[in-house]
């Protein structure tokens, strides 16, 4: 059976999520003046960090703020999708070797299913 977080832990995680969302909004405001001014590779890295952060917070919320269940972790497929989508969104072309690695991992994961 999966463990469940106690009510004090759930309250703490809820508080941390709210604080992180406020910090995230402020961070997005700070990034706005940089839009279009950064080299594509730098914009990709910054956007990737922010997007991963957003996705993890959303998964924490979706699993009832309960980190004990482990449902907040990004899967390999989710991580690969985030990388591809972020690269596409900022106009960054992933190096060929990286695309091959992501594709090969996805194929191996599908074979295991």
C-alpha positions as a printed Julia matrix, in Angstrom:
113×3 Matrix{Float64}:
  0.0    0.0     0.0
  1.17   3.49   -0.74
  1.97   5.77    2.12
 -0.01   8.95    2.57
  1.23  12.23    3.95
 -0.05  13.47    7.26
 -2.26  16.56    7.37
  0.61  18.8     8.61
  2.75  17.68    5.64
 -0.12  18.34    3.23
 -0.59  21.81    4.75
  3.12  22.51    4.37
  3.13  21.4     0.73
  0.05  23.52   -0.02
  1.8   26.54    1.5
  4.97  25.85   -0.49
  2.97  25.49   -3.71
  1.28  28.87   -3.15
  4.63  30.5    -2.41
  6.21  28.9    -5.45
  3.38  30.11   -7.69
  3.83  33.68   -6.44
  7.59  33.46   -7.05
  6.95  31.94  -10.45
  4.66  34.81  -11.49
  7.3   37.31  -10.39
 10.0   35.38  -12.25
  7.94  35.4   -15.45
  7.6   39.19  -15.1
 11.37  39.5   -14.77
 11.88  37.39  -17.89
  9.54  39.45  -20.06
 12.11  42.17  -20.92
 14.53  39.45  -22.07
 12.1   38.03  -24.61
 13.78  38.06  -28.0
 17.05  39.41  -26.59
 18.68  36.14  -25.53
 20.49  33.73  -27.8
 18.21  30.82  -28.65
 20.25  28.29  -26.65
 20.1   30.45  -23.53
 16.38  31.12  -23.97
 15.88  27.36  -24.33
 17.68  26.58  -21.07
 15.83  29.25  -19.1
 12.47  28.25  -20.54
 13.25  24.57  -19.92
 14.0   25.22  -16.24
 10.8   27.23  -15.82
  8.68  24.7   -17.69
  9.98  21.75  -15.66
  9.26  23.73  -12.5
  5.71  24.49  -13.68
  5.03  20.88  -14.6
  6.25  19.52  -11.27
  4.14  22.01   -9.31
  1.09  21.08  -11.39
  1.71  17.38  -10.72
  2.03  18.08   -6.99
 -1.34  19.81   -7.07
 -2.88  17.04   -9.18
 -1.86  14.39   -6.65
 -3.52  16.24   -3.8
 -0.31  17.88   -2.57
  0.82  14.48   -1.3
  4.53  13.91   -2.01
  4.5   10.55   -0.26
  2.62   8.91   -3.14
  5.38   9.69   -5.63
  2.89  10.75   -8.32
  4.5   14.19   -8.57
  7.6   12.85  -10.33
  7.94  13.53  -14.03
  8.14  10.4   -16.14
 10.8    9.95  -18.79
  8.19  10.51  -21.51
  7.02  13.72  -19.83
 10.6   14.98  -19.58
 11.23  14.2   -23.24
  7.99  15.93  -24.26
  8.95  18.99  -22.21
 12.36  19.17  -23.9
 10.9   18.81  -27.4
  8.01  21.23  -26.82
 10.23  23.83  -25.16
 12.78  23.65  -27.96
 10.02  24.1   -30.51
  8.42  26.98  -28.59
 11.64  29.03  -28.41
 12.88  28.06  -31.87
 15.84  26.06  -30.6
 17.01  23.2   -32.73
 18.07  20.3   -30.57
 21.45  18.87  -31.58
 21.07  15.77  -33.74
 22.63  13.51  -31.11
 20.17  14.76  -28.5
 17.2   14.1   -30.76
 18.52  10.6   -31.41
 19.01   9.93  -27.7
 15.51  11.14  -26.87
 14.04   9.09  -29.73
 16.01   5.97  -28.81
 14.96   6.19  -25.17
 11.34   6.62  -26.17
 11.54   3.55  -28.43
 13.13   1.47  -25.65
 10.45   2.64  -23.2
  7.68   1.63  -25.61
  9.25  -1.83  -26.06
  9.25  -2.36  -22.28
  5.53  -1.55  -22.01
